[in-house]
Amino acid sequence: MMRANAIGVATVLATCLWTASPASAQQRPLVTEDPETIGAGRLLLEVGLDTEKDSKFPLAGLSGNLFAVPNIGISIGLSSIAELQIDGGLYQRLSITEQVPAPLTPLLELDGDRTSSVKDMVVATKIRMLSETAGRPALGLRFATRLPNANNESGLGLDTTDFTAQLLAGKTVESIRVVGNVGLLIQEDPTEAARQDDLLVYGLSMARALAEGFEVVGEINGRANFGELVSPGAEDRGFFRAGARYTRGAVRVDGGLLIGLSPRDPDFGFTAGLTWVINAFTVP
């Protein structure tokens, strides 16, 4: 169930977005994917840090304050309509505030009231299927695989592999960029062999420019499980993000606030990062 404070913040941000000027395609601090790609031969590098208060890991029975740095993203423009994405992180640390019995509790190897690990890596391909016109949005597809880099002994990983397929849409309406995602997440159940959960994943974002190079952004992003039997760790999750970013030349800096929308999500969190785009190579 969405928290009342998240709904209030979303309303205020939406009002601000509808009264400002145009924006470019989505990047950090948003996670909703724009169907537009970065362009042939271009390389996009992202580096950032995240903090979350009362982050929850239900399969390990852990709750606490999470800090992750550096979060790294690399996008490679394979052609004018396709790009390869690699996302992950070198370090994440949970300061444990609560521990309860859970399915993976017997596997935990904790160091006092803290635990740490690398982040899972996500490898994805994004393809723009249709360009935007006056009468239709841009449409694209994204296929992503999450790899089990974070181990379950830390409580921060599951040692499972997930697959996501999404339809992406984006349209500039008057002076606002609206982007939507919807798709399927196939998630392994780490507590039972040969079992999986199929979840609906979704996202809706908006971005507007308040001044040259300066934008405010916001989104709602999450997942929903409509199965009769929901595995631990496959419950509904949702996040609201609001933030700003400033672009100067090929470099962009950003910052944002995250608010969890369900009791299973963090209370709130912060993110900040840097994005750099270069012309790396020539596509034959």
N, C-alpha and C positions, 0 to 999 in steps of 0.2 A: 504494500500500500504506500503511495507516495506521501512523503512528509509535507506538511503544510508550508514549512519555510521554503522548501524547494519550489513549490508551486508559486509562491509569492515572488521569489527571485526570478523565476522563468517569465512571469508576467511583466516585471519591470524591464528585464532585458529585451523582451520582444517589443515593448513599446519603444525603447531606444533604437533598436535595429530598424524599425519601420520609419523612423524619422531622420535617418542619416543618409549617406551617399554610397556609390557602388563598390563592390569588392571583387577580388580575384578568386581563383580556385582555392579550395580548402587545403590547409596544411595544419601543422601544430598551432595551437593546443587541441584542435579537434581530432576526433578519430573517425567520424563519418567520412566515407571516401567519396570524393568528387569523381564523376566519370571521365573528366578530362585528364589526360596523361601529361607528363612533364615535357615531352617532345623528344624527337630522335636525337641520340647522341648526347643527351644531357644527363648530368649526375646530380642528384639531390642528396645532401647529407644532413641529418638531424642529430642533435645531441641535447639531452635534457635531463632533468631530475624531477622526481615525484615524491610527495609525502602524503600519507593517508592516516587519519586518526580513526582508531577502532576498526581497522581492517580485519576481516574475518576469513578463516580457512576452515570450513566446517568439516571436511574429511579428516583433518589433523586435529580438530578440536581446539584450535588456537585463535586467539584474538589479540590485537595489539596495534601499536603504531608502526607503520611501514615507511621505510626510507629506501629509495632506489636511485642509483647513480652509477655510471652514466647510462641512460637509456639511449640506444643508438638506432637510427633508421637510415637505410640506404635505398634509394630508388634509382633505377637505371633505365633510361629511355631506349628501348630496343628498336622502336620505330615511331612513326608519328602517331600511331594508335595503340601501342602496347608498351608496358613497362614491367620490370621485375622489381619486387620489393623484398627487403630483408630487414626485419626488426627484432630487437632483443635488448639485453642489458647485461652488464658485467657484474653487477653487485646489487643485491637487495637484502635489507636487514629488518627483521621484525623484533621490536621490543615488546615482549609478551606481557599482557596485562591480565589474561584469563586463559586457563586451560581446562578443558572438560573431556571426558572419555568420548572417543570417536572411532570410526572404522580403522583409520591408519595410525592410531595412537601407539600400538605395539612396535611400529617401525621407527618411531622418532628417536633421533640422537641429538638432544638439545644441549646447548652450552649455557646452563643457568637460565636466566630469564631472557635470553636472546637467541635468535637463530638467523642464519644467513645462507644465501645461495646465489648462483647466477639466475637470470631470468630465462624462461622458455623463449626459443627463437621461433619466429613466424616467417615463412617463405611464401610469397604470394605473387600472382600474375594478374595484372589489370589490363583489360582490353576495352577501348572505346568502340562501341558498335555503331552509333549514330552521332553525328555532330549536332550541336544545338542550332535551331533555326528560329525564326520569329514565331512559328506555329507549333513547335515541339521542343521538348527538353533534350539535352544530350543523354544518351543511354550507354551503359557499359556493363561489363561483367567482371567479377573479381573472384578468384579461386585461391584459397589460403590453407596452408597446413601448419599447425602448431606442433613443434618438435619437443620431446621431453628432456630438455636440458637441465631444468631444476629438479633435484632429486626429492623423493618423498621422505627421506630420512630427516630433511630439514623442516618438513611441514609446509614448505612453500611451493612444492611441485607435486605432481601426481604420477610421473613416469608413464604417461599415456600420450597418444597422438590424436589430435582432433583435425577435422576438415570442415571448411566453411565455403559455401558458394553463395554469392550475392548478386542481385540486380542493383545497379546504380543509376540514379537519375539526377540531373542538375539543370536548373533553369534560372536565368536572370529575369526577374519580374520587376519592371520599372527600374528601381535602383537597388535591388536586393538580390543576393545570390542565395537560392534555396537548393539544398541537396538532400536527397533521401536514399536510404539503403533498405533493402529487405532481402532475406535469404534464409538458408538452412544451415544449422550447425550440427554436425554429427560428432558427438562426444562420447568417448569410451568411458565405461564404468570401471574405475580402478579396484572396486571391491568384488567384482564378479566377472569371471572370464566369459567371453563371447556375448557380452551385453553392452548395449549402447543406448544413449538418449538422443532423440532428434528434437532440436529446439529451433524456434523461430527467432532470428536475430534481426534487429531493426535499428535505424538511426535517422534523425531529422536534424539538420543544422541550417543556420542562417549566418550571414556575414555582411557587414556594412562598413564603409570607410567614413570616418569622421573628419579626416584631413588627409593631405597627400601622404601616402605611405602608412597611415595609421588606421587600424580597423578594430572594431569590436565584434566578437563572435559568440555564438552560443549553440548548444545542441542538447538533445535528449537521445540517449543511446542505451540499448539493453538487449535482453533476450527473454523469451517466454517459453515455458514447457507446458504443452497441452496433453501430455501423456497421462494415462490413468495411474501408472506407477512411476514416481519420480525418484531417481537415484539420489543419494546424498551428494551434494556438490553440483547437482544439475537443476537447482531451483531457479525460479525467476530472479533476474537481477536487472538493475537499471541505474543510470547515472545522468545527472544534469551537469553540464559544463558551461562556464561562462568565462570569457577572457578577452585579451587584447593582443595585438601583434603590430610590430612596426618594421617596415621594410625600407632598407636603404641600399640601392644597387642590387647586388646579388646576395645580400645577407638580410636575414629576418630574425628578430628577437621576439619572444612571446612569453606570456604568463597567463595563468588561468586558475579558476576555483572549481573544484569538483564537489558535488553533493550527492550522497547516496539516496536512492528513492525507495528502498525496501529495508526491512530490519536486518537483512543479510549483507547489506552493503556498508562501506565505511560511512561514518557520520559526515565527514568532509575531508578534503585534501587540497593540495596545491601542486601546481606544475609550472616549470619554467624551462625555456630551451632556446636553442639557436639553430637556424636553418641556413644552409649555404647551397646555392645552385651554380653549377659551372657547365660550360660546354666542354665535355670530356673527350669525345671522339666523333668521327664521321661515319655515318651509317651508309654502307654501299647501296 
